[in-house]
Amino acid sequence: MLAKLRERLPTLAHLGDWFDTVKRASITLLVVLMVILVGIGTWRAVRNKSVTVEPIRVPAPFIERGYSAEIATARLFDEIANLQRKSASVKERVSILSKGQGGDLDKMQMPVGKIDIRSIQDAVIDALGIKKERITGEITLRPEGGSVRYHVRLRKLPGNHLLLDLNVSGDPEDVLKQTALAMIELFDPHIAASIHWRNGDEDKALHMIDKVLSNDTAEDDKYSLNLRGYIHITRKRFDMAQADFERIMKLDPQFSPAHGMAAWLNRAKGDYPASLAAADKSIEYAPAKFQGYFQKAMTLRDMKRDDEAATNFAKALALKPDSAQPFLQAAAFMTAKGQMNEAGETYRKGLFAFAEHAGLHASYGDLLRKQQQTSAALREFTLALEIDPKNKQALTGKAELEKSSSQ
């Protein structure tokens, strides 16, 4: 019995051969996996439209204020991200620049089985003749009379193509904010248009929209046409807004925001049945988005169908809107209904999401003033004016509070 068992057991030599075979197979499999990862990484590098930005050289006044090249560049990225977050666009938020030097695969530089993924990927990219684009630049002093202005130059490499040539004034923070907006105008004019619109500058918004419609980013056309429709409605150019809506329908008949815009357009014209039908279309094509429910609520409010309006306002707010308008309009609706506590809660929820929205602060201040909460109302008006010194609602509210307290 023992003899037969010994015959069936592999010898040490056989065991060694077996382990060598498994080892070679494992290494081969690992190599194949690494090559696949490199291939994916290379494909992503080819397809990725983002660019990298090297630290921007800064002058002595920046360094004296604590803005080294690295800090100034990081602050520039922060401001770009901040502007994008505040954009009024219905376009999905995307990053227009890459803070790092590539994706996750690019960071995998640890050799595995003597394989350096980064080196192989770079070699493949070089072999394909693909040139990685990056941005470099500098901020220099430009004395003008008794004042100091800054000259911002950004270039794209390879090729040393001049991207941005900007003269600005202000402290380092102001300069970086102006540069951030100029970069968004350069890389994503649609988002720039929505920023200008949110800031009340419709003419600049229209200029950026014209740029979108004339460039090769066709995927942004429907978003910009939708935004232009908003502007036409506020200017009571209803025929032009309708033309933009019809143009969007040729591009994407199921584009939910455009049906929301049509709901607003028809409501502005007094055609409530058409407005409700358009809002329902918006909901049908994007049931998880707030816009359709919000537009429906607004129309039902104007039709004095208050219970249905309240239901749709609640649905819109439950979907966590990326705009302050639903909070403003829902709270105003509640205030008109005498639901002061509910209105206050809605304003607070809005301010939690949009802490730097002057309109929310001013409107909440008005509500607090009606509730005789003078100090709290003054705080909200003051915050509104810190964000927007020209906010008429806050200026009026604060002036009336100060007048009543002096009497």
C-alpha positions in Angstrom: 0.0 0.0 0.0 2.7 2.5 1.0 4.7 1.6 -2.2 1.7 2.4 -4.4 1.1 5.7 -2.6 4.7 6.7 -3.1 4.4 5.9 -6.8 1.4 8.3 -7.0 3.1 11.2 -5.1 5.1 13.6 -7.3 8.8 13.7 -6.7 10.4 16.9 -5.5 11.7 17.5 -9.0 8.2 17.1 -10.4 6.9 19.5 -7.8 9.6 22.0 -8.7 8.7 21.7 -12.4 5.0 22.2 -11.5 5.7 25.3 -9.5 7.8 26.8 -12.3 5.0 26.2 -14.7 2.5 27.9 -12.4 4.9 30.8 -11.9 5.4 31.3 -15.6 1.7 31.1 -16.3 1.0 33.7 -13.5 3.6 36.0 -14.8 2.3 35.6 -18.4 -1.2 36.4 -17.2 0.0 39.4 -15.2 1.9 40.7 -18.3 -1.3 40.3 -20.3 -3.3 42.2 -17.7 -0.7 44.9 -17.6 -0.7 45.3 -21.3 -4.5 45.5 -21.3 -4.3 48.2 -18.6 -1.7 50.1 -20.6 -3.8 49.8 -23.7 -6.8 51.2 -21.8 -4.7 54.0 -20.3 -3.3 54.8 -23.7 -6.8 54.9 -25.2 -7.9 57.2 -22.4 -4.9 59.4 -23.0 -5.8 59.6 -26.7 -9.5 60.3 -26.1 -9.1 62.6 -23.0 -9.7 66.2 -24.0 -8.4 67.6 -20.7 -5.1 69.3 -20.4 -2.6 69.7 -17.6 -1.4 73.0 -16.2 2.1 73.6 -15.0 2.6 76.0 -12.0 2.2 79.5 -13.3 5.1 81.8 -12.6 4.1 84.8 -10.5 5.7 88.2 -9.7 7.1 89.3 -6.3 3.8 91.0 -5.0 2.1 87.6 -5.3 4.9 85.8 -3.4 4.9 88.5 -0.8 1.1 87.9 -0.2 1.8 84.1 0.1 0.9 83.2 -3.5 3.7 81.1 -4.7 3.5 79.6 -8.2 2.1 76.3 -6.8 -0.4 78.0 -4.5 -1.5 80.5 -7.1 -2.1 77.7 -9.6 -4.0 75.6 -7.1 -6.1 78.7 -6.2 -6.8 79.2 -9.9 -8.1 75.6 -10.1 -10.2 76.2 -7.0 -11.8 79.3 -8.5 -12.5 77.5 -11.8 -14.2 74.7 -9.9 -16.1 77.3 -7.9 -17.4 79.1 -10.9 -18.4 75.8 -12.5 -20.4 74.8 -9.4 -22.2 78.1 -9.4 -23.0 78.0 -13.1 -26.7 78.2 -14.0 -26.3 75.8 -16.8 -28.4 72.6 -17.0 -25.4 70.9 -18.6 -23.8 68.2 -16.5 -20.9 69.5 -14.5 -17.6 68.3 -15.9 -14.0 69.3 -15.2 -12.4 71.4 -18.0 -8.9 70.9 -16.7 -6.9 68.2 -15.0 -5.3 69.1 -11.7 -2.9 66.1 -11.8 -0.7 64.7 -14.5 -3.1 62.1 -15.8 -5.6 59.5 -14.6 -5.2 56.6 -12.1 -3.4 54.5 -14.6 -0.7 57.1 -15.1 0.0 57.0 -11.3 0.7 53.3 -11.4 4.5 53.5 -11.7 5.5 50.6 -9.4 7.2 47.9 -11.4 5.4 44.5 -11.4 7.4 41.7 -12.8 9.8 44.3 -14.2 7.0 46.1 -16.0 6.8 49.9 -15.7 3.3 50.8 -16.8 4.0 54.5 -17.2 7.1 53.8 -19.4 5.2 51.4 -21.6 2.3 53.8 -22.0 4.6 56.7 -22.8 6.4 54.6 -25.3 3.2 53.6 -27.0 2.0 57.2 -27.1 5.3 58.4 -28.5 5.2 55.6 -31.1 1.7 56.7 -32.2 2.9 60.3 -32.5 0.5 61.5 -29.8 1.5 64.8 -28.2 0.3 65.4 -24.7 -0.9 69.0 -24.4 -0.1 71.1 -21.4 -0.5 74.7 -20.4 2.3 76.9 -19.0 2.3 80.6 -18.3 3.3 83.6 -16.2 1.8 86.6 -14.5 4.0 89.7 -14.8 3.8 93.3 -13.5 2.7 96.0 -15.9 3.1 99.5 -14.4 0.6 102.0 -15.9 1.1 105.5 -14.5 0.7 105.4 -10.8 -1.1 102.1 -10.7 0.0 98.5 -11.2 -1.7 96.1 -13.6 -0.9 92.5 -14.2 -0.3 90.8 -17.5 -1.4 87.2 -17.7 -0.1 85.0 -20.5 -0.9 81.3 -20.9 0.5 79.1 -23.7 -0.2 75.6 -24.9 2.7 73.2 -25.4 4.0 71.7 -27.6 3.8 74.5 -30.2 4.0 77.5 -27.8 0.5 78.5 -28.9 -0.7 81.6 -27.1 -4.0 80.9 -25.4 -4.6 83.8 -23.1 -3.3 87.4 -23.1 -5.0 89.3 -20.4 -4.4 92.6 -18.7 -6.1 92.9 -15.3 -5.8 94.9 -12.1 -6.5 94.2 -8.4 -5.0 92.1 -5.7 -3.7 88.6 -6.4 -7.1 87.0 -5.5 -8.9 89.3 -7.9 -6.4 88.6 -10.6 -6.8 84.9 -10.2 -10.6 85.2 -10.3 -10.5 87.2 -13.5 -8.1 84.7 -15.0 -10.3 81.8 -14.0 -13.3 83.3 -15.8 -11.2 84.0 -18.8 -10.0 80.4 -18.9 -13.6 79.1 -18.7 -14.5 81.5 -21.6 -11.7 79.9 -23.5 -12.3 76.2 -22.7 -16.0 76.1 -22.1 -17.9 79.1 -23.5 -21.3 77.6 -22.7 -20.5 77.4 -19.0 -19.1 81.0 -19.2 -22.4 82.1 -20.8 -24.4 80.6 -17.9 -22.1 82.3 -15.4 -22.6 85.7 -17.1 -26.3 85.1 -17.2 -26.4 84.2 -13.5 -24.5 87.4 -12.8 -27.1 89.4 -14.7 -25.0 90.2 -17.8 -27.2 88.9 -20.6 -25.2 90.6 -23.3 -22.0 88.8 -22.3 -24.0 85.6 -22.1 -25.3 86.0 -25.6 -21.8 86.7 -26.9 -20.5 83.4 -25.4 -23.6 81.6 -26.8 -22.7 82.9 -30.3 -19.2 81.5 -29.7 -20.6 78.1 -28.8 -22.9 77.9 -31.8 -20.1 78.8 -34.1 -17.4 76.4 -32.8 -17.0 72.6 -33.2 -18.5 71.5 -29.9 -21.9 70.6 -31.3 -22.8 68.7 -28.1 -23.1 72.1 -26.3 -25.4 73.6 -28.9 -28.7 72.5 -27.3 -27.6 73.7 -23.9 -26.7 77.1 -25.3 -29.9 77.4 -27.4 -31.8 76.5 -24.2 -30.1 79.3 -22.3 -30.6 81.8 -25.1 -34.3 80.8 -25.0 -34.4 81.8 -21.3 -32.9 85.2 -22.2 -35.4 85.7 -25.0 -38.3 85.0 -22.6 -37.1 87.5 -20.1 -36.9 90.1 -22.9 -40.3 89.0 -24.1 -38.9 87.9 -27.5 -41.3 85.0 -27.5 -41.0 84.2 -31.3 -37.2 84.0 -31.0 -37.5 81.7 -27.9 -39.9 79.5 -29.9 -37.4 79.4 -32.8 -34.6 78.2 -30.4 -36.9 75.6 -28.9 -37.7 74.2 -32.4 -34.1 74.2 -33.3 -33.3 72.1 -30.2 -36.1 69.7 -31.1 -34.3 69.0 -34.4 -31.1 68.2 -32.4 -32.7 66.2 -29.6 -36.5 65.9 -29.3 -36.2 64.3 -25.9 -34.1 67.0 -24.4 -35.9 67.6 -21.1 -34.6 71.1 -20.3 -35.9 72.4 -23.6 -39.4 71.2 -22.7 -39.0 73.0 -19.4 -38.1 76.1 -21.3 -41.2 75.6 -23.4 -43.3 75.4 -20.2 -41.9 78.7 -19.1 -42.4 80.2 -22.6 -46.0 79.2 -22.8 -46.7 80.3 -19.2 -45.2 83.7 -20.1 -47.6 83.9 -23.0 -50.6 82.9 -20.8 -51.1 79.5 -22.5 -51.4 77.4 -19.4 -52.5 74.1 -21.0 -49.5 74.2 -23.4 -47.3 75.1 -20.4 -48.5 72.1 -18.4 -48.1 69.8 -21.4 -44.5 70.9 -21.9 -43.8 70.5 -18.2 -45.2 66.9 -18.3 -42.9 66.2 -21.3 -39.9 67.5 -19.3 -40.9 65.2 -16.4 -41.4 62.2 -18.8 -37.9 62.5 -20.3 -36.1 63.3 -17.0 -38.2 62.1 -14.0 -35.2 62.3 -11.7 -34.5 65.9 -12.5 -36.2 68.8 -10.7 -36.8 71.1 -13.7 -40.1 69.6 -15.0 -41.7 69.6 -11.5 -40.6 73.1 -10.8 -42.0 74.5 -14.1 -45.2 72.6 -13.5 -45.5 74.0 -10.0 -45.0 77.6 -11.3 -47.7 77.1 -13.9 -50.1 75.6 -11.4 -49.4 78.5 -9.0 -50.4 81.0 -11.7 -53.5 79.0 -12.4 -54.4 79.2 -8.6 -54.3 75.5 -8.3 -52.4 75.8 -5.0 -52.6 72.3 -3.7 -51.2 70.8 -6.9 -48.6 73.6 -7.0 -47.5 72.8 -3.5 -47.2 69.1 -4.4 -45.0 69.8 -7.4 -42.8 72.3 -5.5 -42.2 69.6 -2.9 -41.3 67.1 -5.6 -38.8 69.6 -7.1 -37.1 70.4 -3.8 -36.9 66.7 -2.9 -34.8 66.2 -6.0 -32.1 68.5 -4.6 -32.1 71.2 -7.4 -28.7 72.6 -8.5 -30.3 76.0 -8.8 -31.5 78.5 -6.1 -34.7 79.4 -8.0 -36.9 76.5 -6.8 -36.1 77.4 -3.2 -36.8 81.1 -3.9 -40.1 80.5 -5.7 -41.3 77.7 -3.3 -40.6 79.9 -0.3 -42.3 82.9 -1.9 -45.4 80.7 -2.6 -45.5 79.6 1.0 -45.2 83.1 2.2 -48.1 84.2 0.1 -50.1 81.4 1.6 -49.2 82.6 5.1 -47.0 79.5 5.8 -44.2 81.5 7.4 -42.5 78.7 9.2 -42.5 76.5 6.1 -41.1 79.4 4.1 -38.4 80.0 6.6 -37.3 76.4 6.5 -37.3 76.4 2.7 -35.0 79.5 2.7 -32.7 77.9 5.2 -32.4 74.7 3.1 -31.7 76.9 0.1 -29.0 78.8 1.9 -27.4 75.6 3.1 -27.0 74.6 -0.6 -26.3 78.1 -2.0 -24.7 80.1 0.8 -23.5 82.8 -1.5 -26.8 83.5 -3.3 -27.6 87.2 -2.6 -31.3 86.7 -3.6 -31.9 84.0 -1.0 -30.3 86.0 1.8 -32.4 89.1 0.8 -35.7 87.2 0.5 -35.1 85.4 3.8 -34.3 88.9 5.3 -37.7 90.1 4.1 -39.4 87.2 5.7 -37.6 87.7 9.0 -38.5 91.4 8.9 -42.2 90.5 8.6 -41.8 88.3 11.6 -40.3 91.1 13.6 -36.9 89.4 13.9 -35.0 92.6 13.3 -31.4 91.6 14.1 -31.7 88.3 12.1 -33.2 90.2 9.2 -30.4 92.8 9.3 -27.8 90.0 9.2 -29.4 88.5 6.1 -29.5 91.8 4.3 -25.9 92.5 5.2 -24.8 89.1 3.9 -26.7 89.7 0.7 -24.9 93.1 0.2 -21.5 91.5 0.9 -22.2 89.2 -2.0 -23.9 91.7 -4.3 -23.5 95.3 -3.1 -26.1 96.4 -5.7 -28.9 94.0 -4.6 -32.0 96.3 -4.6 -34.0 94.0 -2.4 -31.3 94.0 0.3 -30.6 97.7 0.0 -34.3 98.5 0.4 -34.8 96.1 3.3 -31.8 97.3 5.2 -32.7 100.9 4.7 -36.3 100.3 6.0 -34.9 98.5 9.0 -32.5 101.3 9.8 -35.3 103.9 9.3 -37.7 102.1 11.6 -35.0 101.7 14.3 -34.2 105.4 14.3 -37.8 106.4 14.8 
